[in-house]
Amino acid sequence: MKIGFNLLLWTPHVTEAHLGLLATIKAAGYDGVEVPVFGGDPAHYRWLGERIADAGLAVTTVGLIPDPAHSPISDDAASRAAGLDHLKWLVDCSKALGAEVLCGPFHQPLGIFSGAGPTAEEIDRVVEAHQAMADYAAPDLTLGVETLNRFECYVLNTAEQAAALVARVDRPNYGYLYDTFHANIEEKDPVGVIAPTARAIVHVHISENDRGTPGRGHTPLAATLRALQAAGYDRWLTIEAFGLALPEVAAATRVWRKFFTDEDEVVREGIRAIRAGLAS
């Protein structure tokens, strides 16, 4: 398995000012970085991809639905069309970057709720949009749709729901992202859901229960890694942690207090925890 680090710990938009992070992450032993695609254009990501490759790192990306005006599940046809355009923009930027995987909750806008679970019509709309997105991304970009906990979204919360969606989309470059933080909240058995849905898992986020340093909380990291190994998973293990450095990211991720001494702690200790878990 490859180990990556999500750059959202420092920024929602990676620029020249952040290039020094690449050497730090490479020196710590990581195989790649995950780049947030929340703004910019393909030309910017093409430039950035060259800098990441020069640093000897591979790359994945993470994206989301920015607002209801770009929602694949909207009742409004114009919003659904704008949503599909946004999904294709995510693909264009990810391909320009040279990404292997584009992951994230690109099924609905974050923090928007209907007061109930998803309707059959909403799921149908996600299937239609993601089939078009997967066809547009094929063959060299894999899509990993992310399940989030019920306090962040309502369309996709569990591994069972995600596996069912993957089966309906039915594209070879489409699967789901298993995130240890969200599974810790939503699953009765966060480790037990891995085996029955493993064929649909195309990406993994290692995120501690408090979204701080992996290995310092109660997320069953070693058991999770053993289950992934037993299921034959051999893709990315990407650390996703959040801090207070960026007010807009802290607000979106509900981070109100400090979870680690500094970002270097997350980088150093996170990879050690993953390697120890894999070795066990």
C-alpha positions in Angstrom: 0.0 0.0 0.0 1.0 3.6 -0.6 0.9 6.2 2.1 -0.1 9.8 1.3 -0.7 13.0 3.2 -3.7 15.4 2.6 -2.5 19.0 2.2 -5.7 20.4 3.6 -3.9 20.4 7.0 -2.2 23.6 5.6 -4.3 25.0 2.9 -7.4 24.6 0.7 -5.5 25.9 -2.3 -1.9 24.8 -2.9 0.4 27.5 -4.4 4.1 28.3 -4.7 4.1 29.3 -1.1 3.4 25.7 0.0 6.0 23.9 -2.2 8.4 23.6 0.7 6.0 21.1 2.3 6.7 18.6 -0.5 10.3 18.1 0.6 9.2 17.7 4.2 6.6 15.1 3.3 9.0 13.2 1.0 11.7 13.2 3.7 9.2 11.7 6.2 8.8 8.7 3.9 5.4 9.4 2.2 4.7 8.2 -1.3 2.5 11.0 -2.3 0.3 14.0 -1.4 -3.4 14.7 -1.7 -4.2 18.1 -3.2 -7.5 19.9 -2.5 -9.2 21.1 -5.7 -11.4 23.8 -4.5 -10.5 26.6 -6.9 -8.2 27.5 -9.8 -7.9 26.1 -13.3 -6.3 23.1 -15.1 -3.3 25.3 -16.0 -2.5 25.9 -12.3 -2.8 22.2 -11.5 -0.6 21.2 -14.5 2.1 23.5 -13.1 1.6 22.1 -9.6 1.7 18.6 -10.8 5.1 19.2 -12.4 6.4 20.5 -9.0 5.0 17.5 -7.2 6.6 15.1 -9.6 9.9 16.9 -9.3 9.7 16.3 -5.6 9.4 12.5 -6.2 5.8 12.2 -5.0 2.7 10.8 -6.6 -0.6 12.6 -6.2 -4.3 12.2 -5.5 -7.0 14.9 -5.3 -10.0 15.7 -3.1 -13.0 17.7 -4.2 -16.5 18.5 -3.2 -19.8 20.2 -4.2 -19.5 23.9 -3.3 -23.1 24.9 -3.0 -26.7 24.0 -3.9 -26.4 25.9 -7.2 -24.0 23.1 -8.3 -25.8 20.1 -6.9 -26.2 16.8 -8.7 -29.2 16.0 -6.5 -31.1 19.2 -7.0 -34.8 19.3 -8.1 -33.7 22.1 -10.4 -32.4 20.9 -13.8 -30.2 24.0 -14.2 -28.5 23.3 -10.8 -28.0 19.6 -11.8 -26.4 20.7 -15.1 -24.1 23.1 -13.3 -23.3 20.3 -10.9 -22.2 18.0 -13.7 -20.1 20.8 -15.1 -18.4 21.2 -11.7 -17.8 17.4 -11.6 -16.1 17.6 -15.0 -14.0 20.6 -13.8 -12.8 18.5 -10.9 -11.8 15.8 -13.3 -10.1 18.2 -15.7 -8.0 19.7 -12.8 -7.2 16.3 -11.4 -6.0 15.0 -14.8 -3.9 18.1 -15.3 -2.3 17.5 -12.0 -1.5 13.8 -12.9 -3.7 12.5 -10.1 -4.3 8.7 -9.7 -7.5 9.2 -7.7 -10.1 11.9 -7.3 -11.9 11.4 -4.0 -14.3 13.3 -1.8 -18.0 13.9 -1.0 -19.0 15.0 -4.5 -22.5 13.7 -4.2 -24.2 16.7 -2.4 -23.2 20.1 -1.0 -21.7 19.9 2.5 -23.9 20.9 5.5 -27.1 21.0 3.5 -30.0 18.8 4.9 -33.6 18.0 3.9 -34.7 16.8 7.3 -34.9 13.2 6.1 -32.7 10.6 4.4 -32.1 10.6 0.7 -35.1 10.0 -1.6 -35.0 7.4 -4.4 -35.1 10.3 -6.8 -32.0 11.9 -5.2 -30.0 8.6 -5.4 -31.1 8.2 -9.0 -29.7 11.7 -9.7 -26.4 10.8 -8.0 -26.1 7.6 -10.1 -26.8 9.5 -13.3 -24.3 12.3 -12.6 -21.6 9.9 -11.4 -21.9 7.6 -14.4 -21.3 10.6 -16.6 -18.4 11.8 -14.4 -16.8 8.3 -14.4 -17.1 8.1 -18.2 -15.6 11.5 -18.5 -12.7 10.5 -16.2 -12.0 7.1 -17.8 -9.7 5.4 -18.2 -6.8 6.9 -16.3 -8.5 8.6 -13.3 -10.2 6.6 -10.5 -13.1 8.2 -8.6 -13.7 7.5 -4.9 -16.9 8.9 -3.6 -16.8 9.6 0.2 -19.3 8.7 2.8 -19.6 11.4 5.5 -21.2 11.3 8.9 -24.8 12.4 9.3 -23.8 15.7 10.8 -22.1 16.7 7.5 -24.4 15.2 4.9 -27.5 13.0 4.5 -27.1 11.3 1.1 -24.2 8.9 1.8 -23.4 8.0 5.4 -22.5 4.3 5.6 -20.3 1.7 3.8 -23.4 -0.3 2.9 -25.0 2.7 1.2 -21.7 3.4 -0.6 -21.3 -0.1 -1.9 -24.9 -0.1 -3.2 -24.2 3.2 -5.0 -21.0 1.8 -6.5 -22.9 -1.2 -7.8 -25.5 1.0 -9.4 -23.0 3.4 -11.0 -21.2 0.3 -12.3 -18.1 1.8 -13.8 -14.6 0.2 -13.5 -13.0 3.5 -12.4 -15.6 4.2 -9.7 -15.6 3.2 -6.1 -15.9 4.6 -2.6 -13.6 6.2 -0.1 -13.5 4.5 3.4 -12.7 7.1 6.0 -11.8 6.0 9.6 -13.2 9.2 11.2 -16.7 8.9 9.6 -16.8 5.1 10.0 -16.1 5.6 13.7 -19.3 7.7 14.0 -21.7 5.9 11.6 -20.8 2.2 11.6 -21.8 -0.2 14.4 -18.6 -2.1 13.5 -16.2 0.2 11.7 -13.7 -2.6 11.0 -16.3 -5.2 10.2 -17.8 -3.2 7.3 -14.5 -3.4 5.4 -14.7 -7.1 4.3 -18.2 -7.1 2.8 -17.6 -3.8 0.9 -13.9 -4.2 0.1 -14.4 -4.7 -3.6 -15.9 -1.3 -3.8 -13.2 0.5 -1.8 -10.8 2.4 -4.0 -9.3 4.9 -1.5 -8.8 5.2 2.3 -8.5 8.2 4.6 -6.7 7.6 7.9 -8.2 10.1 10.2 -8.2 9.9 14.0 -11.4 10.1 15.9 -10.7 13.8 16.9 -9.2 14.5 13.4 -5.8 15.0 15.0 -2.6 12.8 15.0 -3.2 9.2 13.8 -2.4 6.8 16.6 -3.2 9.2 19.4 -6.9 8.5 19.7 -9.2 5.5 19.8 -9.6 4.8 16.1 -8.8 1.1 15.7 -6.0 1.7 13.3 -4.1 -1.6 13.5 -7.4 -3.6 13.2 -8.5 -1.4 10.2 -5.2 -2.0 8.4 -5.3 -5.8 9.1 -8.9 -5.9 7.7 -7.8 -4.0 4.6 -4.8 -6.3 4.0 -7.0 -9.4 4.5 -9.4 -8.0 2.0 -6.7 -7.5 -0.6 -6.8 -3.7 -0.6 -3.5 -2.4 -2.0 -4.1 1.3 -2.8 -3.6 4.6 -1.0 -3.7 5.1 2.8 -3.9 8.9 3.0 -3.7 10.8 6.3 -6.4 13.5 6.7 -6.0 15.7 9.7 -7.3 19.2 10.5 -6.1 22.0 12.7 -6.6 25.7 13.5 -4.2 27.2 11.0 -6.9 28.1 8.5 -10.1 29.6 9.9 -12.2 28.7 6.9 -11.1 25.0 7.0 -11.4 24.9 10.8 -15.0 26.2 10.6 -16.0 23.8 7.9 -14.5 20.8 9.8 -15.8 21.9 13.2 -12.4 22.1 14.7 -12.6 24.4 17.7 -9.6 23.3 19.8 -6.0 22.1 19.3 -5.5 18.4 18.6 -1.7 18.3 18.2 1.4 20.3 19.1 2.2 21.3 15.5 1.7 20.0 12.0 5.1 18.3 12.0 3.9 16.0 14.7 1.0 14.8 12.5 3.4 14.2 9.6 6.0 12.3 11.7 3.8 10.3 14.0 1.1 9.6 11.4 3.3 7.6 9.1 4.9 5.8 12.1 1.5 4.7 13.3 0.5 3.4 9.8 3.7 1.5 9.4 3.4 0.0 12.9 -0.2 -1.0 12.1 0.8 -2.6 8.8 3.7 -4.5 10.4 1.3 -5.9 13.1 
